[in-house]
Amino acid sequence: MTKEMSRRIWLVGLLLYAIAGAADAVIFLRSEAQAGQDWWAPDNLAIAFSAGLFWPVDLVARSLFNR
């Protein structure tokens, strides 16, 4: 595998990670809005950003929490 091909694979992986992180942040903000919370509040935006950044850990925690 060439160096250029390796860079493309990493780029695709990072883009997929970013898309999944953005989707997780949107899911969090939507659930806050449906619960009647102010989703523009700085604390909700900070939590949504963290959830988007660490979404793999969030998925594992959700599955463990639902048990």
C-alpha positions, 0 to 999 in steps of 0.5 A: 500500500502506498503512502498516498493510499494510506493517507486517504484511508486515514482521511476517510476514517477521520471523516466517518468519525467526525460524521458520527460525532456530529450525529451523536451531538445532534441526538443529544441536543434533540433529546434536550429540546424534546425534554423542554430544556434550553439546548442553547445553554452553554452547559448543554452545548459543552456536553453535546460537544463532549458527547460528539468527541467521545461518542465511542465511549458514549455508546458503550456507556449507554449500553451498560447503563441500559442493563 
